[in-house]
Amino acid sequence: MNFEYPMTITSCDEGGYFVQFVDIEEAFSQGESIEECVFNAAVVVTQSDK
């Protein structure tokens, strides 16, 4: 089963990106690139139910 979680990605003034999920306020992450940010976000979501 696949789930989709909408998220916002914002560039940070000091560099890198910040990602936060629209429906899960306590789930957020960051990364140096958008690709790293999306990967880290996926880790957060898959670990949040454990």
Secondary structure as GFF3:
##gff-version 3
##sequence-region A 1 50
A	DSSP	beta_strand	7	11	.	.	.	ID=ss1
A	DSSP	beta_strand	17	21	.	.	.	ID=ss2
A	DSSP	beta_strand	28	31	.	.	.	ID=ss3
A	DSSP	alpha_helix	34	47	.	.	.	ID=ss4
###
